């Protein structure tokens, strides 16, 4: 697992999930409730196939192959951005607020 211990991402992964440096750094700064929600969601993701995760997620508009970014829900207010890195692996890239994600993809001014 590529997550730094100080980030407190306490996950035993069954699926191949890697963590981008940006997310590792950000995890150190997350408040407790968000970090707990992220841990819970990553545990669920670890037990899923990549195909089922993609069915439950959305492509971020404006991204394309091979760097297509996907988004899935972490909590009511936060989303996990990830990319597929293989047939059975993903890279968790970032966690953003739902509002910031909508601004990024142009849904809100």
ABEGO torsion letter per residue (X at the ends): XABBAAAGBBBBBABBBBBBAAAAAAAAABBAAAAAAAAAAAAAAAABBAAAAAAABBBBBGBBOAABBBBBBABAABBBBBBBABAABBBBABBBBAAAAAAAAGABX
